[in-house]
């Protein structure tokens, strides 16, 4: 028998400037994939020499040493090209006046002056520097001043150009903290308009301006990827002109997202993003994955145990999955469906096809609670099939023997959390990976699991309905399926909104729920008191409800508990041994207790819409009418009020997702960032929706007519990809 090291080898393949670890079974597969990967890399991504200076470190620019480079790095500006994409956010206007007497009051100005006396301040008075000419004088004021620094900046007896806003106080002219002090040598070439950039501590604006000007001089002559006729039609400049002009604005309007300059560059960024995803999908589709025939007998056995008919939506999605799995090309499909739409059953029936074809399947869940629940559900549905389903957790007993069995194909389905991603978890016949609530896992985590087989098929599932904007920007490399209907018998959830002053009434009212045989969740945002957030802690609420209903009636789960403790409490709640479960958002995803028919959410105004919808989905899973009670505290923001109104009015997850995107961006939808859409330097997908649609349509045209980016047109598009750094990120997109 071969050792596990012999069963699966490892190969590090250079992938567009990074390394991707690929696990394979034999030397032939390693060399074959390496050859194909190299061919793809050579045909798509070969950076032209003319762009090389743009990808040098910022220190390659004259006058930028290690200390200044570190300040740039704090802004994410590591390379010359990063400086070019660092765009101004504001425009200062300092018209130069010939004398102090000629300068107006109360508006930004610039004027030449000689530096006079420095007057050190007392503990309360500001540090004062007098500057003058033959017409008048001005006192420059600094608070919390450092004298050696100011003596160096304003050497007495020398002349400087001073900028700022002059005010009159006590009959004297004063100017507080001049934003810019320039040498007199600039007087003849004074630039009265100055772009202002995002800065960091210790980095003045003028140093950034100087570095960006040097970076722009490194730009080669760029051949545009947009035709002259299209540019003329849209009123856009060429790419070269756009990059120069964007850093030399003459009006505030040039900084707005609707200005042609910004729209031109926003479109370029979105096109680069869409094209990178499209090329990735094309590449992934070319990978040979295991041929999997649609299951017949095993699906029949599972559905007989399930005893519920599939919805038309589930049948349609299964048809799409079956076509993918039997095509010989790799399936990379996103299944999105609202809470309770039956995604898990679709995932299980897809795995049934892999098992019936002689392969293994893996199911990755975001939390231990959900992993255990899915394990119990799947094992019950597959009872009597003689197939082995195992749960893999972090530090479980018998782990070593279980890993040996997985590597030797003695386990058919492995269900687990992050433990599945560890290097010592090896498969011999993994053909399908199902990732539940995929937005909970980072790109590298998902990628790591999909490398544990020979190009396994990938089905990622989310209960968060995803609007089209986010589909294009975050999931452009996946095929997408939607489950729009829920299984028959699901009752709508009655959602009500109450102020915090009704909290005691609601707590008392839970007795009626218990008397009628129901159960309730009570969700609190924090585990313990916070000095910065005036929120009720789960532990305090637990003690309060326990005092009302008794020791054996109320349970508590939160993220700081050890897994066995959480599992024990959840098992009691599932078994109706406790009637009220006080919890943090660890119960947000997937927890299924059909008898629970009430959920109370404290400080609901602080949650995102998508999270509120996920939490509400914990009830309404049984035959009893269900309620969701949203408790808010004053003061409540306009956005918080809007969220609660939407939740009260709608149970439609897709409408809620669109509203969430409108209110706060897509971060909450994706679960990886608390707010904001996918990170772009220039584009605003909410504002530039029309440009996103244009970029998507153009990408489809390119992939249809020139998928390998050949010819002169292809060369120009490669330049676009390089300018936006897509050669560095394509490999991370491959996880879906």
BADO-459078 format. One record per residue (C-alpha): residue in one letter; x negated, y negated, z negated. Coordinates in Angstrom, 3 decimals. Example, Ala and Ser with C-alpha at 12.3 -4.5 7.8 and 13.67 -1.06 7.14 Angstrom:
<atoms>
rest/X/Y/Z
a/-12.300/4.500/-7.800
s/-13.670/1.060/-7.140
</atoms>
This chain:
<atoms>
rest/X/Y/Z
x/0.000/0.000/0.000
x/-1.309/-3.450/0.884
x/-1.941/-5.993/-1.840
x/0.149/-9.152/-1.856
x/-2.887/-11.100/-0.660
x/-3.140/-8.787/2.333
x/0.591/-8.953/3.011
x/0.541/-12.680/3.553
x/-2.416/-14.774/4.679
x/-2.778/-18.516/4.574
x/-3.733/-20.922/7.295
x/-4.318/-24.627/7.058
x/-3.402/-26.200/10.366
x/-4.238/-29.823/11.121
x/-0.889/-31.511/11.654
x/-0.891/-35.048/12.933
x/-3.528/-36.331/10.559
x/-2.492/-34.199/7.558
x/-2.718/-30.545/6.570
x/0.207/-28.170/6.506
x/-0.160/-24.839/4.766
x/1.400/-22.077/6.856
x/1.823/-18.591/5.405
x/1.805/-15.741/7.896
x/1.523/-11.984/7.910
x/-1.408/-11.236/10.210
x/-4.280/-12.729/12.177
x/-2.381/-12.664/15.457
x/0.424/-14.789/14.077
x/-2.078/-17.192/12.534
x/-4.012/-17.700/15.735
x/-0.843/-17.788/17.849
x/0.781/-20.520/15.776
x/-2.478/-22.447/15.522
x/-2.798/-22.413/19.312
x/0.804/-23.508/19.883
x/0.508/-26.182/17.220
x/-2.669/-27.526/18.769
x/-1.040/-27.605/22.205
x/1.932/-29.528/20.833
x/-0.332/-31.904/18.939
x/-2.482/-32.528/22.008
x/0.492/-33.052/24.315
x/2.371/-35.455/22.043
x/-0.055/-37.165/19.682
x/-3.447/-38.324/20.903
x/-4.120/-41.819/19.640
x/-5.694/-44.032/22.313
x/-9.066/-45.577/21.469
x/-7.669/-49.085/21.923
x/-5.541/-48.585/18.790
x/-8.372/-47.289/16.600
x/-9.278/-50.720/15.100
x/-5.684/-51.087/13.884
x/-5.991/-47.977/11.754
x/-9.252/-48.982/10.082
x/-9.173/-49.973/6.418
x/-8.490/-53.596/5.583
x/-12.110/-53.859/4.422
x/-13.159/-53.561/8.067
x/-11.968/-57.160/8.539
x/-14.498/-59.894/7.996
x/-14.351/-61.496/4.568
x/-12.338/-58.706/2.889
x/-14.313/-56.980/0.183
x/-13.411/-54.150/-2.194
x/-11.735/-56.400/-4.783
x/-9.476/-58.126/-2.266
x/-8.735/-54.788/-0.594
x/-7.489/-53.444/-3.946
x/-5.042/-56.346/-4.206
x/-3.803/-55.629/-0.685
x/-3.410/-51.975/-1.607
x/-1.023/-52.891/-4.410
x/1.278/-54.146/-1.646
x/0.781/-50.951/0.370
x/-1.562/-52.748/2.776
x/-4.346/-50.225/3.268
x/-4.981/-50.545/7.004
x/-5.172/-53.355/9.512
x/-1.820/-52.318/11.032
x/-0.180/-52.606/7.597
x/-1.130/-56.285/7.472
x/0.506/-56.821/10.870
x/3.781/-55.255/9.690
x/3.764/-57.318/6.473
x/6.234/-59.994/7.553
x/6.925/-63.413/6.019
x/10.014/-63.870/3.868
x/10.024/-67.643/3.610
x/8.737/-70.740/5.414
x/7.075/-73.649/3.664
x/6.918/-76.996/5.466
x/4.193/-79.397/4.354
x/4.000/-82.371/6.777
x/0.675/-84.203/6.381
x/0.893/-87.914/5.486
x/-2.126/-90.234/5.928
x/-1.996/-91.851/2.456
x/-0.479/-91.306/-0.970
x/1.569/-94.488/-0.605
x/3.131/-93.137/2.594
x/4.305/-89.848/1.041
x/8.021/-89.605/0.158
x/9.266/-88.377/-3.220
x/11.235/-85.236/-3.931
x/10.269/-83.187/-0.866
x/7.306/-80.954/0.058
x/4.389/-82.974/1.473
x/0.639/-82.817/2.098
x/-1.789/-85.721/1.666
x/-5.575/-86.264/1.482
x/-6.999/-87.556/-1.787
x/-10.209/-87.882/-3.788
x/-10.449/-85.970/-7.049
x/-10.919/-88.062/-10.141
x/-10.909/-87.353/-13.868
x/-9.884/-84.115/-15.592
x/-8.072/-84.603/-18.885
x/-7.929/-81.484/-21.077
x/-4.540/-80.932/-22.669
x/-3.597/-80.666/-26.301
x/-1.724/-77.571/-27.400
x/1.531/-78.942/-25.982
x/0.551/-81.426/-23.269
x/-0.275/-80.283/-19.740
x/-3.771/-80.344/-18.258
x/-4.001/-83.459/-16.035
x/-6.143/-84.138/-12.956
x/-5.978/-87.569/-11.321
x/-6.322/-87.735/-7.514
x/-6.343/-91.015/-5.598
x/-6.995/-92.924/-2.386
x/-7.179/-96.645/-1.621
x/-3.359/-96.937/-1.705
x/-2.253/-95.121/-4.892
x/-2.864/-92.214/-7.259
x/-1.086/-89.010/-8.367
x/-1.443/-86.981/-11.569
x/-1.657/-83.233/-10.950
x/-0.215/-81.319/-13.914
x/-1.012/-77.752/-14.970
x/0.510/-75.869/-17.876
x/-1.406/-73.078/-19.633
x/-4.426/-74.163/-17.600
x/-7.845/-72.505/-17.460
x/-10.322/-75.397/-17.315
x/-13.290/-73.651/-15.575
x/-10.975/-72.469/-12.801
x/-9.516/-75.956/-12.263
x/-12.941/-77.630/-12.303
x/-14.009/-75.243/-9.564
x/-10.819/-75.813/-7.561
x/-10.882/-79.617/-8.057
x/-14.518/-80.763/-8.231
x/-14.585/-84.481/-9.249
x/-15.737/-86.822/-6.511
x/-14.798/-84.528/-3.619
x/-11.809/-84.839/-1.296
x/-9.069/-82.248/-0.719
x/-5.711/-81.936/1.015
x/-3.087/-81.527/-1.730
x/0.369/-80.023/-1.160
x/3.501/-80.090/-3.292
x/6.451/-82.249/-4.261
x/5.746/-85.649/-5.825
x/8.103/-86.866/-8.550
x/8.217/-90.142/-10.517
x/8.018/-89.854/-14.322
x/7.536/-92.864/-16.610
x/6.601/-95.002/-13.632
x/3.766/-92.638/-12.576
x/3.556/-90.239/-9.663
x/3.223/-86.607/-10.758
x/2.859/-83.282/-8.934
x/3.111/-80.044/-10.922
x/1.055/-76.982/-9.928
x/0.110/-77.773/-6.282
x/0.892/-74.581/-4.305
x/-1.953/-75.126/-1.859
x/-5.224/-77.064/-1.944
x/-7.154/-77.141/1.343
x/-10.566/-78.482/2.430
x/-10.668/-81.758/4.370
x/-12.064/-79.899/7.387
x/-8.493/-78.733/8.115
x/-7.110/-82.280/8.415
x/-7.495/-82.494/12.201
x/-5.893/-79.044/12.753
x/-3.344/-79.129/9.929
x/-0.569/-76.522/10.219
x/2.425/-78.066/8.520
x/4.493/-74.879/8.743
x/3.206/-72.080/6.519
x/4.753/-68.603/6.337
x/5.114/-67.209/2.808
x/4.600/-63.476/2.319
x/5.445/-61.017/-0.447
x/2.516/-61.276/-2.870
x/1.046/-59.532/-5.881
x/-0.673/-60.783/-9.018
x/-3.957/-62.502/-8.206
x/-3.373/-62.664/-4.449
x/-2.662/-66.210/-3.201
x/-0.668/-66.729/-0.045
x/-3.530/-68.385/1.855
x/-5.731/-65.272/1.482
x/-2.991/-63.099/2.928
x/-2.445/-65.534/5.806
x/-6.157/-65.468/6.586
x/-6.261/-61.636/6.558
x/-3.169/-61.336/8.777
x/-4.647/-63.742/11.328
x/-7.766/-61.581/11.470
x/-5.618/-58.454/11.835
x/-3.661/-59.975/14.713
x/-6.929/-60.617/16.558
x/-7.481/-56.830/16.536
x/-4.299/-56.233/18.513
x/-5.078/-54.911/22.007
x/-2.981/-55.865/25.006
x/0.098/-53.713/24.524
x/2.089/-52.404/27.468
x/5.717/-52.724/26.532
x/7.988/-49.676/26.190
x/11.013/-51.883/26.928
x/11.478/-52.866/30.553
x/11.311/-56.515/31.671
x/14.943/-56.406/32.762
x/16.080/-55.155/29.328
x/14.013/-57.796/27.549
x/15.469/-60.504/29.743
x/19.010/-59.233/29.222
x/18.650/-59.237/25.422
x/16.617/-62.436/25.227
x/13.771/-60.625/23.480
x/10.044/-61.412/23.767
x/7.442/-58.834/24.754
x/5.967/-56.784/21.934
x/2.687/-58.730/22.001
x/4.441/-62.098/21.869
x/6.833/-60.885/19.164
x/4.006/-59.809/16.847
x/2.209/-63.139/17.245
x/5.319/-65.309/16.870
x/6.752/-63.451/13.880
x/3.727/-64.583/11.850
x/3.962/-68.190/13.052
x/7.591/-69.192/12.417
x/8.632/-72.792/13.007
x/12.142/-72.531/11.545
x/13.783/-70.570/8.711
x/16.124/-69.029/11.292
x/13.223/-66.998/12.701
x/13.085/-65.084/9.416
x/16.743/-63.995/9.543
x/17.645/-60.441/10.660
x/19.856/-61.710/13.504
x/17.076/-63.725/15.161
x/15.857/-62.238/18.490
x/12.313/-61.899/17.110
x/13.437/-59.814/14.160
x/15.934/-57.828/16.214
x/13.240/-56.964/18.743
x/10.913/-55.551/16.082
x/13.751/-53.924/14.112
x/14.800/-52.074/17.251
x/11.210/-50.911/17.786
x/11.053/-49.548/14.247
x/14.376/-47.734/14.573
x/13.414/-46.343/17.987
x/10.116/-45.025/16.587
x/12.010/-43.385/13.728
x/14.671/-41.834/15.942
x/12.113/-40.664/18.503
x/9.918/-39.060/15.825
x/12.906/-37.144/14.485
x/14.015/-36.153/17.970
x/10.557/-34.862/18.899
x/10.433/-32.957/15.643
x/13.753/-31.284/16.324
x/12.528/-30.373/19.805
x/9.359/-28.871/18.352
x/11.184/-26.965/15.635
x/13.659/-25.591/18.138
x/10.760/-24.123/20.103
x/9.658/-22.025/17.132
x/10.587/-18.393/17.413
x/12.613/-17.391/14.382
x/14.068/-13.984/13.528
x/17.017/-12.846/15.648
x/19.999/-12.423/13.339
x/23.239/-10.879/14.554
x/26.564/-11.926/13.017
x/27.462/-9.749/10.058
x/30.427/-7.425/10.418
x/30.822/-4.967/7.549
x/29.073/-6.961/4.815
x/31.143/-10.068/5.468
x/34.271/-7.958/5.414
x/33.291/-6.500/2.023
x/32.578/-9.946/0.577
x/35.880/-11.418/1.796
x/37.820/-8.447/0.417
x/36.319/-9.172/-3.001
x/36.933/-12.916/-2.586
x/40.647/-12.307/-1.791
x/41.167/-15.747/-0.201
x/41.335/-16.537/3.513
x/38.693/-18.833/4.965
x/39.796/-22.262/6.133
x/39.640/-23.155/9.812
x/36.744/-25.441/8.972
x/34.780/-22.610/7.365
x/35.433/-20.355/10.352
x/34.227/-23.048/12.771
x/31.038/-23.714/10.805
x/30.304/-19.980/10.598
x/30.685/-19.772/14.366
x/28.119/-22.567/14.785
x/25.729/-20.861/12.354
x/26.106/-17.481/14.075
x/25.253/-19.039/17.414
x/22.127/-20.602/15.909
x/20.949/-17.444/14.160
x/21.348/-15.251/17.237
x/19.775/-17.707/19.695
x/16.130/-16.864/19.008
x/15.489/-20.522/18.217
x/15.078/-21.786/14.707
x/18.272/-22.986/13.020
x/17.876/-26.239/11.112
x/21.421/-27.163/10.159
x/22.916/-29.517/7.603
x/26.267/-28.460/6.172
x/28.063/-31.324/4.496
x/31.397/-30.925/2.829
x/33.330/-32.635/0.117
x/33.460/-31.283/-3.417
x/35.329/-27.977/-3.402
x/35.355/-27.476/0.377
x/33.794/-24.003/0.239
x/30.174/-24.555/1.247
x/28.807/-21.837/-1.042
x/30.979/-19.196/0.630
x/29.714/-20.288/4.059
x/26.131/-20.058/2.807
x/26.738/-16.581/1.392
x/28.323/-15.299/4.614
x/25.360/-16.684/6.571
x/23.013/-14.803/4.228
x/25.106/-11.684/4.789
x/24.134/-11.776/8.454
x/20.437/-11.952/7.543
x/20.773/-9.045/5.120
x/22.703/-6.885/7.576
x/19.957/-7.527/10.140
x/17.338/-6.203/7.698
x/15.909/-9.481/6.386
x/15.666/-11.323/3.079
x/17.374/-14.583/2.114
x/16.585/-17.243/-0.477
x/18.993/-19.623/-2.205
x/17.485/-22.760/-3.783
x/19.601/-24.593/-6.393
x/18.804/-27.956/-8.022
x/19.399/-27.026/-11.678
x/19.125/-23.917/-13.818
x/22.792/-24.208/-14.754
x/23.791/-24.140/-11.089
x/21.281/-21.402/-10.211
x/22.701/-19.104/-12.889
x/26.240/-19.901/-11.832
x/25.499/-19.178/-8.156
x/23.728/-15.962/-9.143
x/26.760/-14.764/-11.086
x/29.169/-15.768/-8.302
x/27.159/-14.147/-5.494
x/26.459/-10.991/-7.480
x/30.171/-10.614/-8.247
x/31.171/-11.124/-4.603
x/28.595/-8.561/-3.444
x/29.417/-5.967/-6.090
x/29.422/-2.485/-4.608
x/27.222/-3.350/-1.597
x/24.062/-1.699/-3.048
x/22.123/-4.862/-2.191
x/19.768/-6.311/-4.778
x/20.312/-9.916/-5.839
x/17.871/-11.420/-8.330
x/17.591/-14.654/-10.267
x/14.097/-16.160/-10.434
x/13.527/-18.702/-13.185
x/10.408/-20.311/-14.656
x/9.296/-18.076/-17.532
x/11.582/-15.078/-17.484
x/10.763/-11.599/-18.707
x/9.606/-9.125/-16.069
x/8.576/-11.921/-13.701
x/5.424/-10.147/-12.494
x/7.296/-6.989/-11.491
x/10.034/-9.048/-9.839
x/7.480/-10.929/-7.737
x/5.971/-7.623/-6.582
x/9.416/-6.376/-5.560
x/10.182/-9.592/-3.644
x/6.865/-9.347/-1.777
x/7.596/-5.710/-0.855
x/11.132/-6.417/0.447
x/12.826/-4.609/-2.448
x/14.940/-7.686/-3.233
x/17.514/-8.853/-0.685
x/18.562/-12.255/-2.054
x/16.491/-14.384/-4.429
x/18.314/-17.243/-6.189
x/16.410/-19.820/-8.162
x/15.350/-23.392/-8.798
x/11.881/-24.914/-8.407
x/10.445/-21.579/-9.566
x/10.999/-20.327/-5.999
x/8.485/-22.887/-4.767
x/5.522/-21.633/-6.765
x/2.564/-20.231/-4.835
x/2.852/-16.759/-6.346
x/6.379/-16.259/-4.947
x/5.839/-14.418/-1.648
x/8.329/-12.827/0.751
x/7.678/-10.188/3.393
x/10.879/-10.549/5.459
x/12.345/-13.944/4.624
x/14.603/-15.018/7.494
x/17.058/-17.526/6.004
x/16.677/-20.264/3.393
x/19.826/-21.868/1.983
x/19.146/-25.093/0.073
x/22.022/-26.299/-2.089
x/22.337/-30.031/-2.798
x/19.238/-30.552/-0.674
x/18.940/-34.258/-1.517
x/17.834/-33.239/-5.022
x/14.577/-31.787/-3.675
x/11.611/-33.769/-2.402
x/10.361/-33.273/1.141
x/7.260/-31.342/0.102
x/9.289/-29.057/-2.168
x/11.667/-28.090/0.614
x/8.826/-27.667/3.075
x/7.008/-25.351/0.684
x/9.922/-22.913/0.537
x/10.433/-22.816/4.296
x/6.765/-21.810/4.723
x/7.325/-18.584/2.812
x/8.391/-16.676/5.920
x/7.906/-16.484/9.673
x/9.729/-19.691/10.644
x/12.830/-18.854/8.602
x/16.136/-20.408/9.556
x/17.198/-23.281/7.311
x/20.700/-24.162/6.117
x/20.801/-27.213/3.849
x/24.039/-28.059/2.075
x/25.286/-31.154/0.336
x/28.543/-32.081/-1.344
x/27.762/-35.736/-0.686
x/29.492/-36.758/2.532
x/26.981/-38.677/4.635
x/27.978/-41.695/6.763
x/26.747/-41.890/10.336
x/24.137/-44.538/9.523
x/22.460/-42.211/7.045
x/22.897/-39.221/9.325
x/20.877/-40.976/12.017
x/18.221/-42.418/9.731
x/17.687/-39.456/7.387
x/18.935/-36.337/9.115
x/18.212/-36.994/12.781
x/16.148/-33.821/13.020
x/19.033/-31.576/11.893
x/22.118/-30.294/13.594
x/25.107/-31.187/11.441
x/28.326/-29.411/10.498
x/31.155/-30.782/8.404
x/33.799/-29.130/6.261
x/36.665/-31.602/6.257
x/39.396/-29.517/4.611
x/39.648/-27.883/1.223
x/40.918/-24.362/0.502
x/44.665/-24.045/-0.017
x/45.907/-24.535/-3.539
x/43.522/-27.353/-4.456
x/45.526/-30.078/-6.210
x/44.613/-33.777/-5.972
x/42.962/-35.238/-9.077
x/44.791/-38.048/-10.865
x/42.200/-40.773/-11.507
x/42.854/-43.512/-14.034
x/40.801/-46.465/-15.294
x/40.751/-47.630/-18.934
x/38.814/-50.264/-20.904
x/36.493/-49.058/-23.687
x/38.895/-50.377/-26.345
x/41.211/-47.442/-25.444
x/38.469/-44.911/-26.251
x/40.004/-43.800/-29.551
x/43.413/-43.282/-27.893
x/41.797/-41.130/-25.212
x/39.878/-39.089/-27.775
x/43.107/-38.486/-29.705
x/44.915/-37.571/-26.474
x/42.569/-34.664/-25.799
x/44.467/-32.726/-28.426
x/47.370/-32.390/-25.976
x/44.984/-30.949/-23.382
x/43.749/-28.367/-25.870
x/47.271/-27.515/-27.062
x/48.309/-26.819/-23.455
x/45.372/-24.426/-22.959
x/43.169/-26.798/-20.985
x/39.556/-27.877/-21.370
x/37.773/-31.202/-20.926
x/34.392/-32.651/-20.009
x/33.241/-35.833/-21.718
x/30.360/-37.458/-19.810
x/27.953/-39.996/-21.348
x/25.064/-41.618/-19.457
x/22.368/-41.277/-22.178
x/21.172/-38.633/-24.620
x/20.272/-40.998/-27.459
x/20.573/-44.672/-28.356
x/18.613/-47.093/-26.197
x/17.512/-50.532/-27.344
x/17.809/-51.860/-23.808
x/21.109/-50.347/-22.712
x/24.165/-50.635/-24.920
x/25.553/-47.240/-23.905
x/27.151/-44.548/-26.028
x/24.855/-41.591/-26.523
x/26.003/-38.042/-25.830
x/24.789/-36.906/-29.232
x/26.823/-39.571/-31.015
x/29.942/-38.808/-28.981
x/29.498/-35.115/-29.741
x/29.386/-35.795/-33.485
x/32.419/-38.075/-33.227
x/34.573/-35.565/-31.319
x/33.406/-32.728/-33.549
x/34.680/-34.697/-36.556
x/38.069/-34.988/-34.834
x/38.490/-31.448/-33.516
x/36.249/-29.247/-35.599
x/32.893/-27.474/-35.312
x/33.927/-24.687/-32.940
x/35.902/-26.840/-30.497
x/33.202/-29.167/-29.089
x/29.903/-28.329/-27.363
x/26.985/-30.442/-26.130
x/24.639/-30.089/-23.120
x/21.983/-32.515/-21.924
x/18.742/-32.524/-19.977
x/16.465/-32.416/-23.034
x/17.832/-29.079/-24.228
x/15.947/-25.876/-23.492
x/17.468/-23.658/-20.806
x/18.650/-20.856/-23.141
x/20.432/-23.438/-25.307
x/22.171/-25.023/-22.306
x/23.118/-21.629/-20.892
x/24.611/-20.520/-24.205
x/26.795/-23.641/-24.470
x/27.894/-23.423/-20.821
x/28.779/-19.746/-21.278
x/30.981/-20.629/-24.239
x/32.700/-23.357/-22.213
x/33.238/-21.045/-19.239
x/34.639/-18.402/-21.590
x/37.053/-20.919/-23.200
x/35.332/-20.485/-26.563
x/34.849/-24.240/-26.799
x/37.428/-26.651/-25.405
x/35.496/-29.941/-25.025
x/32.054/-30.179/-23.460
x/30.139/-33.405/-24.118
x/27.470/-33.748/-21.438
x/25.126/-36.010/-19.563
x/25.003/-35.850/-15.766
x/23.433/-32.359/-15.851
x/26.952/-31.169/-15.019
x/27.154/-33.428/-11.956
x/26.507/-30.729/-9.364
x/28.183/-27.405/-8.803
x/29.370/-26.444/-12.310
x/32.571/-24.440/-11.827
x/34.985/-23.942/-14.730
x/38.495/-23.553/-13.240
x/40.229/-23.986/-16.600
x/38.684/-27.456/-17.147
x/41.298/-29.975/-16.041
x/40.227/-33.299/-17.624
x/36.994/-35.242/-17.303
x/36.287/-38.436/-19.247
x/33.410/-40.614/-17.953
x/32.137/-43.332/-20.288
x/30.595/-46.505/-18.851
x/31.814/-45.437/-15.437
x/31.011/-48.871/-14.031
x/27.304/-48.028/-14.334
x/27.460/-44.967/-12.093
x/27.189/-44.995/-8.322
x/30.294/-44.056/-6.346
x/28.779/-40.842/-5.030
x/27.835/-39.742/-8.532
x/31.302/-40.549/-9.871
x/32.830/-38.499/-7.059
x/30.515/-35.566/-7.830
x/31.418/-35.709/-11.501
x/35.135/-35.881/-10.745
x/34.692/-32.726/-8.682
x/34.031/-30.723/-11.857
x/37.807/-30.616/-12.411
x/40.633/-29.762/-10.042
x/39.244/-26.272/-9.467
x/42.109/-24.316/-10.994
x/45.887/-24.175/-10.896
x/46.551/-26.883/-13.502
x/47.007/-30.567/-12.595
x/43.751/-32.399/-13.329
x/42.813/-35.899/-14.461
x/39.708/-38.067/-14.313
x/39.552/-40.908/-16.849
x/37.062/-43.678/-16.052
x/36.124/-45.792/-19.079
x/34.521/-49.193/-18.485
x/33.045/-51.860/-20.740
x/32.949/-55.642/-20.454
x/31.395/-57.534/-18.829
x/31.954/-55.613/-15.607
x/30.261/-56.736/-12.391
x/32.076/-57.296/-9.117
x/30.456/-54.168/-7.660
x/31.348/-52.150/-10.759
x/34.971/-53.259/-10.486
x/35.011/-52.359/-6.774
x/33.659/-48.880/-7.492
x/36.348/-48.114/-10.039
x/39.085/-49.399/-7.731
x/37.885/-47.172/-4.898
x/37.711/-44.130/-7.192
x/41.228/-44.802/-8.442
x/42.642/-45.160/-4.949
x/40.895/-42.341/-3.087
x/39.937/-38.664/-3.401
x/38.420/-38.715/0.100
x/34.693/-38.151/-0.270
x/33.890/-39.447/3.196
x/35.647/-42.755/2.573
x/33.917/-43.015/-0.795
x/30.536/-42.359/0.835
x/31.092/-45.141/3.352
x/32.120/-47.545/0.592
x/29.099/-46.548/-1.505
x/26.841/-47.291/1.444
x/28.510/-50.658/1.937
x/28.278/-51.618/-1.736
x/24.746/-50.613/-2.585
x/22.952/-48.847/0.240
x/22.292/-45.144/0.608
x/19.897/-44.360/-2.212
x/22.601/-42.942/-4.464
x/23.948/-40.841/-1.619
x/20.582/-39.238/-1.074
x/19.865/-38.845/-4.747
x/16.161/-39.650/-4.435
x/16.279/-43.399/-5.007
x/18.697/-45.337/-7.127
x/19.520/-47.913/-4.493
x/18.635/-49.133/-1.057
x/18.662/-47.502/2.335
x/15.802/-45.439/3.744
x/12.616/-47.455/3.593
x/11.962/-49.670/6.604
x/9.602/-52.595/6.884
x/11.742/-54.639/9.278
x/15.031/-52.946/10.119
x/18.124/-53.163/7.946
x/20.290/-50.190/9.004
x/23.398/-51.753/7.464
x/22.926/-55.017/9.344
x/21.316/-53.553/12.469
x/23.851/-50.779/13.046
x/24.106/-51.741/16.729
x/20.328/-51.439/17.104
x/20.386/-48.041/15.392
x/22.992/-46.794/17.848
x/20.929/-48.188/20.736
x/17.780/-46.481/19.441
x/19.623/-43.184/19.025
x/21.037/-43.326/22.560
x/17.632/-44.229/23.994
x/16.035/-41.329/22.136
x/18.507/-38.863/23.624
x/17.691/-40.209/27.076
x/13.929/-39.847/26.469
x/14.250/-36.313/25.122
x/16.304/-35.349/28.149
x/14.031/-36.866/30.794
x/10.555/-36.961/29.233
x/10.375/-34.721/26.129
x/6.574/-34.384/26.243
x/6.040/-38.144/26.649
x/4.142/-37.721/29.898
x/3.462/-40.417/32.525
x/2.817/-44.085/31.874
x/6.227/-44.506/30.238
x/5.384/-41.690/27.837
x/2.025/-43.259/27.011
x/3.760/-46.480/26.026
x/6.163/-44.587/23.787
x/3.241/-42.822/22.120
x/1.804/-46.235/21.354
x/5.124/-47.155/19.732
x/4.968/-44.059/17.518
x/1.428/-44.815/16.462
x/2.111/-48.452/15.674
x/4.831/-47.368/13.224
x/2.737/-44.593/11.687
x/4.892/-41.720/12.889
x/1.841/-39.594/13.589
x/1.404/-39.434/9.820
x/4.986/-38.631/8.824
x/6.267/-36.202/11.452
x/5.062/-33.239/9.407
x/7.089/-34.343/6.375
x/10.251/-34.543/8.457
x/9.971/-30.861/9.314
x/11.536/-29.799/6.023
x/14.889/-31.265/7.083
</atoms>
